[in-house]
Amino acid sequence: MTDFAIFWEWLSFAMRWTHVIVGIAWIGSSFYFIALDLGLRKHGNLPEGVLGEEWQVHGGGFYHINKYVVAPPGLPEHLIWFKWESYATWLTGFAMLAIVYYAGADLFLIDRTVMDLPVWAAIALSAGSLAVGWVAYDQLCKSPLGKSQNGLMVVLFFILVVMGWGYLQVFSGRAAFLHMGAFTATIMSGNVFFIIIPNQKKIVTALKAGLPADPALGAQSKQRSVHNNYLTLPVLFFMLSGHYPLAYATEHAWAIAGLIFLIGVLIRHYFNTMHSTGRHVHWTWGASAVLFILIIWLSSGPRIGGGMEMPSEAALRFMDEAHFEEVSNVIQGRCAMCHAAEPFWDGVQSPPKNVMLETPEQIAQYAHPIYIQSGRSHAMPPGNVSLMTEEERMLVVTWYQNVRGRGWL
């Protein structure tokens, strides 16, 4: 029977792959329609009710596209909806959050040197923050402030920075940045599910009934779509940040998170301006480069988290296993030259993924990744640079399986 740890690793991989696939589909369609909307051309020969038109060429063919101010006089028989990309992206993303961070809360979600949370409380804080974040954002958009696009964006930026700081006070740095992505993505997907698609359905229902459609519905949907457009690039950064401890595991991680939002807005401003006016506002790239240099400087501050001074109950079980002392010696000898607070392997400036394996407590805490990366596979050490032997790898496998048991748990 298949080892449960291997099954769980492949489940995580499959869900991550699916998340990337549907995420590409959502981001691609979002970027396309924003560019299409900004590139519309207006002239006197347009049909009644048409806001603008655009000619495009792709794949050897020409496309002639018209956009109606609110809706066409009659509803076409074949109407394509763009919604499942968003829904599938959020659902697979939340599934990844549950598989990696909830199921592995002691390792990835909770850092007991930051806050000693029970697993249930950490999961409740995680899920609750996503729900509360959407409600707060939605009410903000519907408030009088929502009439000011610039004012609303400034307040939203402030809220996102505060949330980044707050997440870093309760979760591990890696989880905090992942949650910044999930928090923002929940807002984006909520815009599609609760506002954009329902408004489009109301317009379709009005057309079928022979009634005029409400222009306010289209304006509200457009506002939320613009927000999604500007938030996309920061979300991508946060989803990839788990590979780069210098982003999330330093003293000024909250400031780095805020600057990432500004860089994302600047880059989107460049492309949106180019699509709408044809102008190239090159200063946005210079400003982005300056902000990125500032991020590099901020990341040079003291690293935080990863100490694991308070091992979880699961880690204590791994420390009690008969082979643990031998395994600990192997890992400290083969892996700790890189996975250390101050790595001494040439070219390694910080511990990969902020994982430190210098003490028995740290080794026990990371039992599952050690088992997968160095026992069941040869992924670590990379290129087997420290010459880990097959006997040592089998020792890791035996140690892990003696604690967890073989087969399904």
C-alpha positions, 0 to 999 in steps of 0.5 A: 500500500502506498506510503501516505506521506508520498501520496500526500506529497503528490496530492500537494503537487497535483493541486499546485499544478492545477492551481497554476493552470487555472491561475494562468487562465484567469490572469490571462483573460483578465489582462486581455480584457483590460487591454482590450477595454483600454484599446477601444477606439471611438469614432462617428460611424459606430453602431448605436450603443457601441462605446468603441471598437477594436481590430485585432490580428492573431493566429493568422486571422482578423477579429473585429470587436465592439463593446456596448455601453451597457448591453446590445439591443438583443441578447445573442444566442451564444454568450461566453462567460468568463467566471470559472477561471476565477472560481477554480483559482480560488478553490484550488488555492484554498485547497493548497492552503489546507493541504500544506499550511493547515495539515502541516500547521506545526511546520509551515503555519505556526512559528512558536517563536512568533506566537505559540498558537494551538493548531485550531486557533491558527487555522481559525485565524487564517480562514477568518481573516480571509472572510473578514477581509472580503467583507471589509473591502466590499463595504469600503467599495460600497461606502461614499469613499468608493466613489473616489477611485484614487482615494479608495486605492490609497485606503486599500493599500493602507489596509493591505500593509496593516494586514501584512504587519498583522500576519507577521505578528501571528504566523511564520514569515512564510505563512504570513506572505502566503496569506497576503496572497490569499487575502488579496486573491480572496478579494479578487475572486470575491469581486468576480463571484459576488459583484461582476458575474451577478451584475452581468446576470442582472443585465442579461435578465433585463434584456430577456425581459425587454427592459433597459439595463442599469448602467450602474451595474456595469460601472460597479463591475468595471471598478472591481475589475480594475482593482483585480487588474492592479492586484494581480502582480503582487499576488503572484509575488506572494505566491512565489515568495515561499522560495525566498526567505529574504522576502518574508523572514527579515525584520522589515518583511511588512515593509517589503510586502507594502513595496511589492504592492507599489511595484505591482501598481507601477508595472500595471500602470505602464501597460494600462497607459500604453494600451489606452494611449499608446504612450510609454511611461518609462518612469514607472520602470525606473521607480519600480527599480528604485523600490526593488533596490529599497527592498534589497536593502530592507532584506539585509536586516536581521532574519526572524523566525525559524528558531523552533525553540519550542518543538511541537508534540509531533516533533517530540515523537520523532526525537524519541525514536531509537534512530534519532541520534544517528539521523541527527548526526547525518543531517547535521553533517550533510545538510547543516552547512547550508541549513544554518543561521549562518551558512558556511557553504560558499555562495549560500547567504541564507538558509534555503527556505529559512529552514535551519537544521542545526539542532535536534529540535529543528531536525525533528520539526522538519521530519517530513521534508527531510524524509521526502527530500533526502530519504524518498528522493535525492533532491537534497542535498542538491547534486549530492554535494555533501556525498550523502550515502544510500545507507544514510538515506535509508536510515532517514526512511526507517526513522520516519516510518517507525514514527509515522507507521507504514501505509495509510494513516 
